[in-house]
């Protein structure tokens, strides 16, 4: 794969439907100062990029995040990371459904209850598609990612004439507490650096090209995140905290047909992205359970069942007002933060030089964000502890590590990461969850 093609895939791994919701959530929590939370997390994102570049160059695709955690912290940590990844996909599906439902409701001027109902319909639809075994190819995913990038750029530039300097005051309407509250949900937008695992098997010269790919992806996604965040505040002002910021910006850019265009893109993107991640989750489940326990249709049925049993009640709780959108986003965010915490801790033990320094700085920062999610952090920790418990004859945890994954200097013990073909598949090039 060329550097340009890999960069496009990596940008797709970092962008997804969460981009359609999070600028509004951040603006609601911190007002114009939400841009400070974006900037701080972009700094952390850059550190994580260095860490995963180092892990990808040293360990290759050895089981993705589960393999990275196992290489530095042992097999139990690898299993915990794998189960947290699986739970994050399952918990993220209702979030993505609500994002699509919100944009669909905004396109026809409906209320929040209609948005919740539309989210439930979308969730049911994607689960039905998953049961039918429909897959979305990488080419189709890249087209969707390119469409999303073009839509964001068009919305930001097209709405620029409606920007007002007055919308930036007061800059700290909720104080620094608001900025701190905005940060943990925003981390959901920066999940995707683990895609380095799958790219290492596709690049001609992974050690050299992976650095270029990650740098390009970081620059492009940073510009998109900051552009959309700044436009949300400067154009929408008091309305910046709404659930469909991109639709509101499109309305400011081209009038009433703007939300329709945004809704169409949101619906296609959420359906395709969720289906892709559920497909990867089914493969990961097969790696985590004893051999053959989740093979074929049974894996898909299990994933659909878990997503329905957790997703439908969560969406219903949002519709009834018991849960907020921020709290719902915090659940999968906490699960992925557990994964990043394990990977950065492992990187401190495995890596050397700048990558190790980046891991040492980012590890406590990730922990602080995890604690900032509140009760979802307890849920994520419980899942990690349960996932670390060994299972009898696991299918993909019995293989010894290859020479490229024996890893930490000075260590001669064998490692048991997840099989690359399964865990890396779950970290597919298009982030939707």
C-alpha positions as CSV (number, residue, x, y, z in Angstrom):
1,X,0.0,0.0,0.0
2,X,1.2,3.5,-0.9
3,X,1.8,6.2,1.7
4,X,-1.2,8.2,0.3
5,X,-3.5,5.2,0.4
6,X,-2.5,4.3,4.0
7,X,-2.9,7.9,5.0
8,X,-6.4,7.9,3.7
9,X,-7.2,4.7,5.6
10,X,-5.7,6.2,8.8
11,X,-7.8,9.4,8.5
12,X,-10.8,7.2,8.1
13,X,-9.8,5.4,11.3
14,X,-9.8,8.7,13.2
15,X,-12.9,10.2,11.7
16,X,-16.4,8.9,12.1
17,X,-20.0,9.7,13.2
18,X,-18.8,11.0,16.6
19,X,-17.5,14.0,14.7
20,X,-21.2,14.9,14.0
21,X,-22.1,15.1,17.7
22,X,-19.1,16.0,19.8
23,X,-18.6,19.7,18.9
24,X,-22.1,20.4,20.2
25,X,-21.5,18.5,23.4
26,X,-18.3,20.3,24.1
27,X,-19.8,23.7,23.4
28,X,-22.7,22.9,25.7
29,X,-20.3,22.0,28.5
30,X,-17.7,24.8,28.1
31,X,-19.0,27.4,25.6
32,X,-16.2,29.0,23.5
33,X,-13.6,27.7,26.0
34,X,-14.4,24.2,24.6
35,X,-11.7,25.0,22.0
36,X,-9.2,24.8,24.8
37,X,-10.4,21.2,25.6
38,X,-10.0,20.4,21.8
39,X,-6.4,21.8,21.8
40,X,-5.4,20.0,25.0
41,X,-6.7,16.7,23.6
42,X,-5.0,17.3,20.2
43,X,-1.8,17.5,22.2
44,X,-2.6,14.2,23.9
45,X,-3.6,12.8,20.5
46,X,-0.2,13.7,19.1
47,X,1.5,11.9,22.0
48,X,-0.7,8.8,21.4
49,X,0.2,8.9,17.7
50,X,3.9,8.7,18.7
51,X,3.2,5.8,21.1
52,X,1.3,3.8,18.6
53,X,3.8,4.5,15.8
54,X,6.4,3.1,18.1
55,X,4.3,0.1,19.0
56,X,3.4,-0.6,15.4
57,X,7.0,-0.3,14.2
58,X,8.3,-2.6,16.9
59,X,5.5,-5.2,17.3
60,X,3.8,-5.1,13.9
61,X,0.2,-6.3,13.8
62,X,0.6,-8.7,16.7
63,X,-3.0,-8.8,17.9
64,X,-3.7,-5.0,17.7
65,X,-4.3,-3.3,21.1
66,X,-4.7,-6.6,22.8
67,X,-1.3,-7.8,21.5
68,X,0.3,-4.5,22.5
69,X,-1.1,-4.8,26.1
70,X,0.0,-8.5,26.3
71,X,3.5,-7.7,25.1
72,X,4.2,-5.3,27.9
73,X,1.8,-6.3,30.7
74,X,1.2,-10.0,30.1
75,X,-1.6,-12.2,28.7
76,X,-4.2,-11.1,31.3
77,X,-3.9,-7.5,30.3
78,X,-4.2,-8.6,26.6
79,X,-7.4,-10.4,27.3
80,X,-8.7,-7.4,29.3
81,X,-8.0,-5.0,26.4
82,X,-9.7,-7.4,24.0
83,X,-12.9,-7.6,26.0
84,X,-12.9,-3.8,26.6
85,X,-12.5,-3.3,22.8
86,X,-15.5,-5.6,22.2
87,X,-17.6,-3.9,24.9
88,X,-16.7,-0.5,23.5
89,X,-18.0,-1.5,20.1
90,X,-21.2,-2.8,21.6
91,X,-21.7,0.2,23.9
92,X,-20.8,2.6,21.0
93,X,-23.5,1.3,18.6
94,X,-26.4,3.1,20.4
95,X,-24.4,6.3,20.4
96,X,-24.0,6.1,16.7
97,X,-27.7,5.3,16.2
98,X,-28.7,8.3,18.2
99,X,-26.3,10.5,16.1
100,X,-28.0,9.4,12.9
101,X,-31.5,9.7,14.5
102,X,-30.7,13.2,15.6
103,X,-29.7,14.3,12.1
104,X,-32.7,12.6,10.6
105,X,-35.1,14.4,13.0
106,X,-33.4,17.7,12.4
107,X,-33.8,17.4,8.6
108,X,-37.6,17.3,9.0
109,X,-37.8,19.7,12.0
110,X,-38.9,17.0,14.5
111,X,-38.4,17.0,18.3
112,X,-36.0,15.1,20.5
113,X,-38.4,12.2,21.0
114,X,-38.6,11.6,17.3
115,X,-34.8,11.7,17.2
116,X,-34.7,8.9,19.8
117,X,-37.2,6.8,17.9
118,X,-35.2,7.3,14.7
119,X,-32.1,6.2,16.6
120,X,-33.8,3.0,17.7
121,X,-34.9,2.3,14.2
122,X,-31.4,2.8,12.9
123,X,-30.0,0.6,15.5
124,X,-32.5,-2.2,14.7
125,X,-31.8,-1.8,11.0
126,X,-28.0,-2.1,11.4
127,X,-28.5,-5.2,13.6
128,X,-30.7,-6.8,11.0
129,X,-28.1,-6.0,8.3
130,X,-25.4,-7.6,10.5
131,X,-27.5,-10.8,10.9
132,X,-27.9,-11.0,7.1
133,X,-24.1,-11.0,6.9
134,X,-23.8,-7.8,4.7
135,X,-20.3,-6.4,4.7
136,X,-19.0,-3.0,3.5
137,X,-15.8,-3.0,1.5
138,X,-12.8,-0.8,2.2
139,X,-13.4,1.1,-1.0
140,X,-16.9,2.0,0.0
141,X,-15.7,3.0,3.4
142,X,-13.0,5.3,1.9
143,X,-15.7,7.0,-0.3
144,X,-17.8,7.7,2.8
145,X,-14.8,9.1,4.7
146,X,-13.9,11.4,1.7
147,X,-17.6,12.5,1.6
148,X,-17.5,13.3,5.3
149,X,-14.3,15.3,5.0
150,X,-15.7,17.3,2.0
151,X,-18.9,17.9,4.0
152,X,-17.1,19.2,7.0
153,X,-14.9,21.5,4.9
154,X,-17.9,22.8,3.0
155,X,-19.9,23.5,6.2
156,X,-17.0,25.3,7.9
157,X,-16.1,27.5,4.9
158,X,-19.7,28.0,3.7
159,X,-20.9,29.1,7.1
160,X,-17.9,31.4,7.7
161,X,-19.8,34.6,6.6
162,X,-22.3,34.1,9.4
163,X,-19.5,34.0,12.1
164,X,-19.8,36.7,14.8
165,X,-17.0,37.8,17.2
166,X,-19.7,38.4,19.9
167,X,-20.3,34.7,20.0
168,X,-16.8,34.2,21.7
169,X,-17.8,36.1,24.8
170,X,-18.1,35.3,27.6
171,X,-15.2,32.9,26.8
172,X,-15.6,30.9,30.1
173,X,-19.3,30.9,30.8
174,X,-19.0,27.8,33.0
175,X,-15.5,28.4,34.3
176,X,-12.6,25.9,34.1
177,X,-15.0,23.2,35.5
178,X,-16.8,23.3,32.2
179,X,-13.6,22.8,30.2
180,X,-12.7,19.8,32.5
181,X,-16.2,18.3,31.9
182,X,-15.9,18.8,28.1
183,X,-12.6,16.9,27.8
184,X,-13.6,13.2,28.6
185,X,-16.4,13.0,26.0
186,X,-14.2,14.6,23.4
187,X,-11.7,11.8,23.8
188,X,-14.2,9.7,21.9
189,X,-13.2,11.7,18.8
190,X,-9.5,10.7,19.1
191,X,-9.9,7.0,19.3
192,X,-8.4,5.3,16.2
193,X,-4.6,5.5,16.6
194,X,-4.6,1.7,17.3
195,X,-5.3,1.3,13.6
196,X,-1.4,1.3,13.2
197,X,-1.6,-2.4,14.0
198,X,-3.4,-3.4,10.8
199,X,-1.4,-0.9,8.6
200,X,2.0,-2.4,9.5
201,X,1.1,-5.5,7.4
202,X,0.1,-3.4,4.4
203,X,3.0,-0.9,4.0
204,X,6.1,-1.6,1.9
205,X,8.4,-0.2,4.6
206,X,6.5,0.0,7.8
207,X,9.3,1.4,10.0
208,X,9.8,4.4,7.7
209,X,6.4,4.9,6.1
210,X,4.3,4.5,9.3
211,X,5.8,7.7,10.7
212,X,4.8,9.6,7.5
213,X,1.3,8.2,7.5
214,X,0.6,9.0,11.1
215,X,2.0,12.6,10.7
216,X,-0.3,13.2,7.7
217,X,-3.3,11.8,9.5
218,X,-2.6,13.8,12.6
219,X,-2.3,17.1,10.6
220,X,-5.5,16.5,8.5
221,X,-7.7,15.4,11.4
222,X,-6.4,18.2,13.7
223,X,-7.4,20.8,11.1
224,X,-10.8,19.2,10.7
225,X,-11.5,18.9,14.4
226,X,-10.4,22.5,15.2
227,X,-12.1,24.0,12.1
228,X,-15.5,22.4,13.0
229,X,-15.1,23.2,16.7
230,X,-14.3,26.9,16.0
231,X,-17.1,27.2,13.4
232,X,-19.6,25.7,15.8
233,X,-18.9,28.4,18.4
234,X,-18.4,31.4,16.1
235,X,-21.4,30.7,13.8
236,X,-23.9,29.1,16.1
237,X,-23.2,31.1,19.2
238,X,-25.9,30.4,21.8
239,X,-27.2,27.5,19.7
240,X,-23.8,25.8,19.6
241,X,-24.7,23.2,22.2
242,X,-27.3,21.5,20.0
243,X,-27.1,17.8,19.1
244,X,-26.6,18.4,15.3
245,X,-23.9,21.0,14.9
246,X,-23.0,20.0,11.4
247,X,-26.7,20.3,10.2
248,X,-26.9,23.7,11.8
249,X,-23.7,24.9,10.0
250,X,-25.0,23.5,6.7
251,X,-28.2,25.5,7.2
252,X,-26.2,28.6,7.8
253,X,-24.2,27.8,4.6
254,X,-26.9,26.9,2.1
255,X,-30.2,27.3,3.8
256,X,-33.0,24.8,4.6
257,X,-31.6,22.1,2.3
258,X,-28.4,22.0,4.3
259,X,-29.8,19.8,7.1
260,X,-31.2,17.4,4.5
261,X,-27.8,17.0,3.0
262,X,-26.2,16.5,6.4
263,X,-28.9,14.0,7.4
264,X,-28.3,11.9,4.3
265,X,-24.6,11.8,4.9
266,X,-25.1,11.0,8.6
267,X,-27.5,8.1,7.9
268,X,-25.3,6.4,5.4
269,X,-22.1,6.9,7.5
270,X,-23.6,5.7,10.7
271,X,-25.1,2.6,9.1
272,X,-22.0,1.6,7.2
273,X,-19.6,2.4,10.1
274,X,-21.6,0.5,12.7
275,X,-22.0,-2.5,10.5
276,X,-18.2,-2.5,9.9
277,X,-17.4,-2.5,13.5
278,X,-19.9,-5.1,14.5
279,X,-18.4,-7.3,11.8
280,X,-15.0,-6.8,13.4
281,X,-16.4,-7.4,16.8
282,X,-17.8,-10.8,15.8
283,X,-14.3,-11.8,14.6
284,X,-12.8,-10.6,17.9
285,X,-15.3,-12.5,19.9
286,X,-14.2,-15.7,18.1
287,X,-10.6,-14.9,19.2
288,X,-11.6,-14.3,22.8
289,X,-13.8,-17.4,23.4
290,X,-12.8,-21.0,23.3
291,X,-12.2,-22.5,19.8
292,X,-15.4,-22.6,17.7
293,X,-17.6,-21.2,20.4
294,X,-18.5,-18.1,18.4
295,X,-17.7,-19.3,14.9
296,X,-19.7,-18.2,11.9
297,X,-23.3,-17.1,12.3
298,X,-23.1,-17.7,16.1
299,X,-20.5,-14.9,16.5
300,X,-22.7,-12.5,14.6
301,X,-25.8,-13.6,16.5
302,X,-24.0,-13.1,19.8
303,X,-22.8,-9.6,18.9
304,X,-26.3,-8.7,17.7
305,X,-27.8,-10.0,20.9
306,X,-25.4,-8.2,23.1
307,X,-25.8,-4.9,21.2
308,X,-29.6,-5.2,21.3
309,X,-29.7,-6.1,25.0
310,X,-27.5,-3.1,26.0
311,X,-28.2,-0.7,23.2
312,X,-32.0,-0.5,23.2
313,X,-32.3,0.1,27.0
314,X,-29.5,2.8,26.8
315,X,-31.3,4.6,24.0
316,X,-34.6,4.3,25.9
317,X,-32.9,5.8,29.0
318,X,-31.7,8.8,26.9
319,X,-35.3,9.2,25.6
320,X,-36.7,9.2,29.1
321,X,-34.2,11.8,30.3
322,X,-32.5,9.4,32.8
323,X,-29.2,9.5,30.7
324,X,-27.8,12.4,28.8
325,X,-26.0,12.2,25.5
326,X,-22.7,13.1,27.3
327,X,-23.2,10.2,29.7
328,X,-24.0,7.8,26.9
329,X,-20.9,8.8,25.0
330,X,-18.9,8.4,28.3
331,X,-19.5,4.6,28.4
332,X,-17.6,3.5,25.3
333,X,-15.1,6.4,25.8
334,X,-14.2,4.9,29.3
335,X,-13.8,1.4,27.7
336,X,-11.4,2.7,25.0
337,X,-9.5,4.8,27.6
338,X,-8.9,1.6,29.6
339,X,-7.4,0.1,26.3
340,X,-5.2,3.2,25.8
341,X,-4.2,3.1,29.4
342,X,-3.0,-0.5,29.1
343,X,-1.2,0.2,25.8
344,X,0.6,3.3,27.0
345,X,1.6,1.5,30.2
346,X,2.9,-1.4,28.1
347,X,4.7,1.1,25.8
348,X,6.6,2.5,28.8
349,X,8.0,-1.0,29.4
350,X,8.6,-2.0,25.8
351,X,9.7,1.2,23.9
352,X,12.8,3.4,24.1
353,X,13.6,7.0,23.2
354,X,10.9,9.5,22.2
355,X,8.2,6.9,22.0
356,X,8.8,5.9,25.6
357,X,8.8,9.5,26.8
358,X,5.5,10.1,25.0
359,X,4.0,7.0,26.6
360,X,5.2,8.1,30.1
361,X,3.5,11.5,29.6
362,X,0.3,10.3,28.0
363,X,-0.3,7.4,30.4
364,X,-1.3,9.6,33.4
365,X,-3.2,11.9,31.2
366,X,-5.3,9.0,29.9
367,X,-5.8,7.9,33.5
368,X,-7.0,11.4,34.4
369,X,-9.5,11.4,31.5
370,X,-10.7,7.9,32.5
371,X,-11.4,9.1,36.1
372,X,-13.1,12.2,34.7
373,X,-15.8,10.0,33.0
374,X,-17.2,9.2,36.4
375,X,-19.3,6.1,36.9
376,X,-18.6,4.7,33.4
377,X,-15.0,4.4,34.6
378,X,-16.2,1.9,37.2
379,X,-18.1,0.0,34.5
380,X,-15.1,-0.2,32.3
381,X,-12.8,-1.3,35.1
382,X,-15.2,-4.1,36.0
383,X,-15.3,-5.3,32.4
384,X,-11.5,-5.2,32.3
385,X,-11.2,-7.2,35.5
386,X,-13.7,-9.8,34.3
387,X,-12.0,-10.0,30.9
388,X,-8.6,-10.7,32.5
389,X,-9.9,-14.0,33.9
390,X,-8.4,-16.9,31.9
391,X,-10.9,-19.0,29.9
392,X,-10.4,-22.7,29.1
393,X,-8.5,-23.3,25.8
394,X,-9.0,-19.9,24.2
395,X,-8.6,-20.1,20.5
396,X,-6.3,-17.2,19.7
397,X,-4.5,-16.7,23.0
398,X,-2.5,-20.0,22.9
399,X,0.0,-19.1,20.2
400,X,3.4,-18.0,21.3
401,X,4.5,-14.5,20.1
402,X,6.4,-14.2,16.9
403,X,10.0,-12.9,17.0
404,X,8.7,-9.4,16.3
405,X,6.4,-9.5,19.4
406,X,8.7,-11.1,22.0
407,X,9.2,-7.5,22.7
408,X,10.6,-5.9,25.8
409,X,14.4,-5.8,25.8
410,X,15.7,-8.2,28.3
411,X,12.6,-10.3,28.4
412,X,12.7,-13.9,27.2
413,X,9.3,-15.1,28.2
414,X,6.8,-16.0,25.6
415,X,3.9,-13.7,25.0
416,X,0.4,-14.6,24.1
417,X,-1.3,-11.8,22.2
418,X,-4.5,-12.1,20.2
419,X,-4.2,-13.3,16.6
420,X,-3.6,-10.3,14.3
421,X,-6.3,-11.3,11.8
422,X,-9.0,-10.9,14.4
423,X,-8.0,-8.1,16.8
424,X,-6.7,-5.9,14.0
425,X,-9.8,-6.6,12.0
426,X,-11.8,-5.1,14.8
427,X,-9.7,-1.9,14.5
428,X,-10.9,-1.5,11.0
429,X,-9.9,1.5,8.9
430,X,-13.2,3.3,9.3
431,X,-14.0,4.5,12.8
432,X,-17.6,4.4,13.7
433,X,-17.6,3.4,17.2
